[in-house]
Amino acid sequence: MASNNRSNRTLVPQARQGLNRWKYEVASDVGLQNYENTDKGNLSSRQNGSVGGEMVKRMVQSYEQNLK
């Protein structure tokens, strides 16, 4: 059964604005123009998932580069 606890909340509230800007930049990079003003419910799971997946991919790449 699902919990009412939101596990995907922003841990640092001050970072929310920057994360949203980055999300819209990534969405544009994967071909979703005007993502900020788009009703996400009208997009396919693949389209919405591609944004999150690309963000994770870039975070991992950045982390790996910083290890070197």
Helices and strands as residue ranges (DSSP letters): G 13-15, H 16-29, G 35-37, G 40-42, H 45-67
